[in-house]
């Protein structure tokens, strides 16, 4: 159980860090391109900025990841539905249970 909690904590911290990174990447790039003129950007250097990467990627990459995740789940569901054998009809299950109960009762009667 401790391993599950550790993995959960790692996922939580990683997701939170990515959320903060993407948010500042989007805001920082937008501010640099549209709001802050010239050298004033140097005063706002606490915004993370990745030189050479446009801020639009901060929107495109997460959207692609969400779409890929949703489609991967759909593929997994489809594969599961395709490869899972059909369930046994209830009538057959009831017959099997009755037969097992009869065998158990017969075995109990023999042991007495």
C-alpha positions as CSV (number, residue, x, y, z in Angstrom):
1,X,0.0,0.0,0.0
2,X,2.9,2.4,0.7
3,X,4.2,1.8,-2.9
4,X,0.8,2.9,-4.3
5,X,0.8,6.1,-2.2
6,X,4.4,6.9,-3.3
7,X,3.4,6.4,-7.0
8,X,0.3,8.6,-6.4
9,X,2.5,11.3,-4.8
10,X,4.9,11.2,-7.7
11,X,2.0,11.5,-10.2
12,X,0.5,14.4,-8.2
13,X,3.7,16.4,-7.9
14,X,4.6,15.7,-11.6
15,X,1.2,16.8,-12.8
16,X,1.2,19.9,-10.7
17,X,4.7,20.8,-11.9
18,X,3.7,20.3,-15.5
19,X,0.6,22.4,-15.0
20,X,2.6,25.3,-13.5
21,X,5.2,25.0,-16.3
22,X,2.7,25.0,-19.1
23,X,0.7,27.9,-17.5
24,X,3.8,30.1,-17.2
25,X,5.0,29.1,-20.7
26,X,1.7,30.1,-22.2
27,X,1.4,33.4,-20.2
28,X,5.1,34.3,-20.6
29,X,5.1,33.8,-24.3
30,X,1.9,35.6,-24.8
31,X,3.1,38.6,-22.7
32,X,6.4,38.7,-24.5
33,X,4.7,38.6,-28.0
34,X,1.8,40.9,-27.4
35,X,2.0,43.0,-24.3
36,X,5.5,43.8,-23.1
37,X,7.5,46.0,-25.5
38,X,11.2,45.8,-26.0
39,X,13.5,45.6,-23.0
40,X,10.8,45.6,-20.4
41,X,10.7,41.9,-20.8
42,X,14.1,41.6,-19.1
43,X,12.4,43.0,-15.9
44,X,9.9,40.1,-16.0
45,X,12.5,37.4,-16.5
46,X,10.9,35.3,-13.7
47,X,8.5,34.0,-16.4
48,X,10.0,30.9,-17.8
49,X,10.8,31.3,-21.5
50,X,12.3,28.7,-23.7
51,X,14.3,30.4,-26.5
52,X,13.4,29.1,-29.9
53,X,10.1,27.5,-28.9
54,X,6.9,29.5,-29.7
55,X,4.4,29.9,-26.9
56,X,1.7,28.4,-29.2
57,X,3.3,25.0,-28.5
58,X,2.2,25.4,-24.9
59,X,-1.3,25.2,-26.2
60,X,-0.8,22.7,-29.0
61,X,1.2,20.0,-27.0
62,X,-1.2,19.6,-24.1
63,X,-4.2,19.5,-26.5
64,X,-2.5,16.9,-28.5
65,X,-1.7,14.9,-25.3
66,X,-5.3,15.1,-24.2
67,X,-6.5,13.9,-27.6
68,X,-4.0,11.1,-27.7
69,X,-5.0,10.0,-24.2
70,X,-8.7,9.9,-25.0
71,X,-8.0,8.0,-28.2
72,X,-5.7,5.6,-26.5
73,X,-8.4,4.9,-23.9
74,X,-10.9,4.3,-26.7
75,X,-8.5,1.9,-28.4
76,X,-8.0,0.1,-25.2
77,X,-11.8,-0.2,-24.6
78,X,-12.2,-1.4,-28.2
79,X,-9.4,-4.0,-27.8
80,X,-11.0,-5.2,-24.5
81,X,-14.4,-5.5,-26.1
82,X,-12.9,-7.3,-29.1
83,X,-10.9,-9.9,-27.2
84,X,-13.1,-10.5,-24.1
85,X,-15.1,-13.8,-24.5
86,X,-18.9,-13.5,-24.3
87,X,-20.3,-14.1,-20.9
88,X,-21.9,-17.5,-20.0
89,X,-25.7,-17.4,-20.2
90,X,-27.4,-17.3,-16.8
91,X,-29.3,-20.5,-17.4
92,X,-26.0,-22.4,-17.8
93,X,-24.7,-20.8,-14.6
94,X,-27.8,-21.8,-12.7
95,X,-27.6,-25.4,-13.9
96,X,-23.9,-25.5,-12.8
97,X,-24.7,-24.1,-9.4
98,X,-27.6,-26.6,-8.9
99,X,-25.3,-29.5,-9.9
100,X,-22.6,-28.3,-7.5
101,X,-25.1,-28.0,-4.7
102,X,-26.5,-31.5,-5.4
103,X,-22.9,-32.9,-5.4
104,X,-22.2,-31.1,-2.1
105,X,-25.4,-32.4,-0.6
106,X,-24.6,-36.0,-1.8
107,X,-21.1,-35.8,-0.4
108,X,-22.5,-34.6,2.9
109,X,-25.0,-37.4,2.9
110,X,-22.2,-40.0,2.2
111,X,-19.9,-38.8,4.9
112,X,-22.6,-39.2,7.6
